[in-house]
Amino acid sequence: MKILLIHNSYRHHGGEDTYVQNQIHLLKQHGHQVKLFTVSNQSINPRSLPQQLKIALRMFHHPNLDHQLTPLINSFKPDLAHLHNIYPLITPSIYHLLKKRHLPIVQTIHNYRFMFPKPILFRRGPLCPYCLSSNLIQPAIFHRCYNQSLPYTIAFSLSYLAHKHISKSYQLVNAFVFPSKFTQNFYAKYAHLSPQKTIHIPNFTFPPTQKSPKNKGHFTYLGRLFPEKGIKLLLKAIIPLTHLKFLIVGQGPLENLIKSTANHYPHITYHPFIPPSKIHTIYSQSLFTILPSTWYEVQPMTIIESFAHHTPVIAPAIGPLTQMVNPSKNGFLYHPNTPEKLRQAILSAASLSKQKYNLLSQNSHHTYQANYTPSIHYRSLISLYRKLVGTGSSPSPKYTS
């Protein structure tokens, strides 16, 4: 099968970007031909108002998309298209282009941007209640919910309504893939997606190629350094725990804060970047992976990768995370947005006997094997592809020479 993958990559590499690379590798392993059409947010100058206005206008209609994508479609002749992030440089205009070519369209939902301007339901603090209101435009514009940019927020809010109610762009999608049941139900409730068009397919990661060492020495945070990731909460929780060791790995707007903290507290180590070849070592040498997020994560790759390396997880009892982390089985859950509760969870984890820790470690890997392996993911994904291509959900793809 020929599969066209489409993805708008992020300025700071995250879980979605990791998943897309894993998916390419997985499909090629099984003999499929894969082409990736990608654009990057790194090309955006956040200080350029003219560029912001240009991108904002393209959210309604992207005039250059046809010229960018059509040559690839004509030369590759895909059987279907699978999309991931499409904002802000691709936009829902792509659905119309793909449908003109009679290509079945699969859209994986990695965040909440297909309902709201802010993809994480988080606004300078706790979860934002206005996102759940049917009154979409006014609160979003008032709070500049799209990257704190007024042009982007106005354009996204209005274009979202236009794509949903006028051009019916989202109705052109044949299947919406949700990595978590929580997010699938969330969209069903607030975005009113047809259940017949949604499917739950958990994320995956490849198994480690090396055995985990017996000596594990530190607690680890590995991810983007953004406010919604709970970075400040994490620091408040771990600064007093000078008898334990903590490793923070990642890049983002809070990088200087992490650097400064690590310079003042020797029990905290910071690395801005770890080569992919070394990620295995980080997870393998970690006692626990800490995920202090304050928003509804969809299905963090960090947890899946941690479980694959026999490493339990400490996470807040919020949203989809409660469907992944099982207290006393593969990790600890704590009351969200409370540094004291996170600190208590870390202390409880650090005080485990070797026997109890080994049991958590084994159960973590069992969780991975039962839910998040490449073979499980591939079976679900290829079944969906074959259903869309084989049942004639779209006419035969149309190409030009």
Steps between C-alpha positions, in 0.01 A plus 500: 500500500612856428441736792539877491574641845443870563632689802564857610795452736551715808764756587601287800505126431225319687308177525305551176822540304641187662187303416509603133860379465408174675201452270714545189748242626223256598320516166824459305592200715180334378578566134282806439615798297486824698546863403501783753377848409613728780538866586657636817405773745871581519446695178271742686649821636292568815598868488386558142151649496472486116581129506248441781231677298586298189481171692179613670330567166610162368300329774189580294645394167853391416561602136850350475412159641396359164833596340697356794322167531364412155837405343566261788154340467535459125845342520440280807137401426402418859213271602405722793615800703564496875524842665634605838546865600373739232532835682590770423677443165285229337143570622175310426521622138701186440193282549339651190815446293523136607130436447522638144753224441257247652750406769368351826595733785614390847553770763671416829396727787802581716354803682185712534560747217227343290255651748669805651767757406722384785591134448567427868198652682748688715527877541780643718400276789243223554265344247297767323121465550414729207623245247215272597239768436310514173585871489832445325610827344479770768698333784761367258561841344498681834768268640697467172483125533695412184865550597398825676470653152192711423522454117540123535220471755249704298590314181487157659170561678328636191660247263403216733137606477531545123657156448246338730176668392556644151755292308431189715872416489501262796224292347739403221710294743426128475640402839618681812759302699518564875797370700299512824144403586472811717569732208269303274215542751595865554464576130178303478355717778627845404570479124210269413702272274313206353598185696507309171793715388712463815732220604725448801856396408757551779846636422801272499875495526764251393645274771846577638786325327699475824423359841430743783778529760432372850615822667255784455593825665280801422152633431459638148293757316544475124299732277433853382555779753163675474275636777222248434747218557509592869867597504466763774290260706770236459771735623298596808457132579860386456712794625462394867582134422876545515562136597367380162631549144298653217571528129312744276539468122335727247477838329248781497408842641578398859852385416670791681301430815613137498862598438495747789340250736745224409791738560376574852399147602755224438242221536334625178673437166391657174574400140337707224541229239569128497568324167232242414763227531546592867132517597506130585769561760300783660188289546691189599691675777191672639325379812180675390394729219311805626228656287368807689265630227216734592293447183314213337787320331366278221737205533857601583774314319712556811287258702500237228878526455549482875291184531693345211816544707355341816478844663188590705336842475386772740218706349201715603157339526360696208337410168656223289791452744268311734445251217873436467645512852356256752595581863694226674525309170716703260548831681348768722221754442474823699245779531568736205645851532628441853881498553455354849310198365760447229774519762317240711471270199874533432582423864270198493668378184847552646412302814387186320675177586705339226239224469210742459695716256589197286132409488409850380777481243377164368140618490605810307650287230196272500283808444713585198484148361121483540416838347777693325714269286560551126316178412185601689503844343566371150212251509252773591642752255519272197151368574370858478696569181371186330145580600519849348682395184323170447138595566489780247443773756639727228508456121826381348777759555541746213842615381638702213821441313 
